[in-house]
């Protein structure tokens, strides 16, 4: 069996990680592929970190498209073949005329949860403006939602399955840049990447609006490293790329901003 207590030591999303450990043990015991519910980005990051120490099991995550935030994981013994296609997902479309009653992501999620389903069975929701939205869900919910979800806000909708390839996902806009800084402090790197003053960035950090690798960070002096993902609520994300030390012992940092 897996070293449960050792794996759970210091984790933040304890319930989620514990549940996946149970499912991993089931996969080892039965020699079958076991699927999790949808997991949030912080849960996915922590589970990948925890399971990276293990050699007996392998994990594959998929949420329907490359940039999906909420994803399910397929878990199997390391001896078995495991592919993205084994993560069962269904795409739904909620078609209606929202020209005079605009609906947000929250409205569509609220309508879905209002049918009695739980959040863990739903993935990303892609809002299509006045035409409605699309959503990724666990397959067992598809038929129920097709029958039950008939209205969002004041707008009647037709809920129907679509092919996963019909998801209307926009590629994120990105901007590559390089900055040279005296240190790798979070406030220095993030202010350069997001194009704002250092004092304004400190306010965002201390106000609880900044996450690094999906974890809340409230210390402006926190150090960043290559591979870190910095997110500011409502402002997008910043990926820290290659870091080099200059002749003057400053740090040249490659950054990619996703908007």
Residue pairs with C-beta under 8 A, 6 or more apart in sequence:
1 25
2 21
2 24
2 25
2 28
2 54
2 56
2 57
4 18
4 21
7 17
7 21
7 50
7 51
7 53
7 54
8 14
8 17
8 18
8 21
8 50
11 17
11 46
11 50
12 42
12 46
12 215
13 42
13 43
13 46
13 47
16 39
16 43
16 46
16 47
17 43
17 46
17 47
17 50
19 36
20 36
20 47
20 51
20 73
20 75
23 34
23 36
23 75
24 34
24 51
24 54
24 57
24 75
26 32
26 34
27 33
27 34
27 57
27 75
27 76
27 77
28 56
28 57
28 77
31 77
31 80
32 76
33 74
33 75
33 76
33 80
33 82
33 86
34 74
34 75
34 76
35 72
35 73
35 74
35 75
35 87
35 88
36 72
36 73
36 75
37 72
37 120
37 121
37 138
38 63
38 70
38 71
38 72
38 119
38 120
38 121
38 122
38 123
38 138
39 47
39 61
39 70
39 71
39 72
39 73
40 69
40 70
40 214
41 69
41 70
41 214
42 214
42 215
44 61
44 71
44 73
45 213
45 214
47 59
47 73
48 59
48 61
51 57
51 59
55 78
56 77
56 78
57 75
57 76
57 77
57 78
58 75
58 76
58 77
58 78
58 80
58 82
59 73
59 74
59 75
60 73
60 74
60 82
60 83
60 84
60 86
60 87
61 71
61 72
61 73
61 74
61 87
62 68
62 71
62 72
62 74
62 84
62 87
62 89
63 69
63 70
63 71
63 72
63 89
63 123
63 124
63 136
64 89
64 91
64 123
64 124
64 136
64 164
64 167
65 124
65 164
65 167
65 169
67 169
67 171
67 172
68 123
68 124
68 136
69 124
70 122
70 123
70 124
70 136
71 87
71 123
72 87
72 88
72 89
72 123
72 138
73 87
74 82
74 86
74 87
76 82
88 138
88 139
89 123
89 136
89 137
89 138
89 139
89 164
90 136
90 137
90 138
90 139
90 141
90 142
90 161
90 164
91 134
91 135
91 136
91 161
91 162
91 163
91 164
91 166
91 167
92 134
92 135
92 136
92 137
92 142
92 145
92 146
92 159
92 160
92 161
92 162
93 132
93 133
93 134
93 159
93 160
93 161
93 162
93 166
94 108
94 111
94 132
94 133
94 134
94 135
94 149
94 152
94 157
94 158
94 159
95 131
95 132
95 157
95 158
95 159
95 160
96 131
96 132
96 152
96 155
96 156
96 157
96 158
97 130
97 131
97 155
98 129
98 130
98 131
98 132
98 152
98 153
98 155
99 130
101 153
101 154
101 155
102 129
102 130
103 127
103 132
103 133
103 152
103 153
103 155
104 127
105 125
105 127
105 133
107 152
107 153
108 125
108 127
108 133
108 135
108 152
109 119
109 122
109 125
111 149
111 151
111 152
111 153
112 122
112 125
112 135
112 137
112 145
112 149
113 119
113 122
115 144
115 145
115 148
115 149
116 148
117 141
117 144
117 145
121 137
121 138
121 140
121 141
122 135
122 136
122 137
122 138
122 141
123 135
123 136
123 137
124 135
124 136
125 133
125 134
125 135
126 133
126 134
126 135
126 167
126 168
126 169
127 133
128 134
128 168
132 152
132 157
133 152
134 162
134 166
134 167
134 168
136 164
136 167
137 145
142 161
145 159
146 159
146 160
146 161
148 159
149 157
149 159
150 156
150 157
150 159
151 157
172 258
172 259
173 258
173 259
174 256
174 257
174 258
174 259
175 256
175 257
175 259
176 254
176 255
176 256
177 192
177 193
177 254
177 255
177 256
177 257
178 252
178 253
178 254
178 255
179 189
179 192
179 193
179 252
179 253
179 255
180 246
180 250
180 251
180 252
180 253
181 188
181 189
181 192
181 250
181 251
181 253
182 188
182 250
182 251
183 223
183 251
184 223
184 224
184 225
184 243
184 251
184 253
185 220
185 221
185 222
185 223
185 224
186 205
186 210
186 212
186 217
186 219
186 220
186 221
186 222
186 223
186 224
186 230
187 198
187 201
187 202
187 205
187 220
187 221
188 198
189 224
189 230
189 238
189 240
189 253
189 255
190 201
190 204
190 205
190 210
190 224
190 230
190 232
190 238
191 197
191 198
191 200
191 201
192 253
192 255
193 230
193 238
193 255
193 257
194 201
194 232
194 235
194 236
194 238
194 257
201 220
202 220
204 210
204 232
204 235
205 217
205 218
205 219
205 220
206 218
206 220
208 216
208 218
209 232
209 233
209 234
210 216
210 217
210 218
210 230
210 231
210 232
210 233
211 217
211 230
211 231
212 222
212 224
212 228
212 229
212 230
212 231
213 228
213 229
214 229
214 231
224 230
224 240
225 240
225 243
226 240
226 241
226 242
226 243
227 239
227 240
228 239
228 240
229 237
229 238
229 239
229 240
230 237
230 238
230 239
230 240
231 237
231 238
232 238
236 257
236 258
236 259
237 257
237 258
238 255
238 256
238 257
238 258
239 255
239 256
239 257
239 258
240 253
240 254
240 255
241 253
241 254
241 255
241 256
242 253
242 254
243 251
243 252
243 253
243 254
244 251
244 252
245 251
245 252
246 252
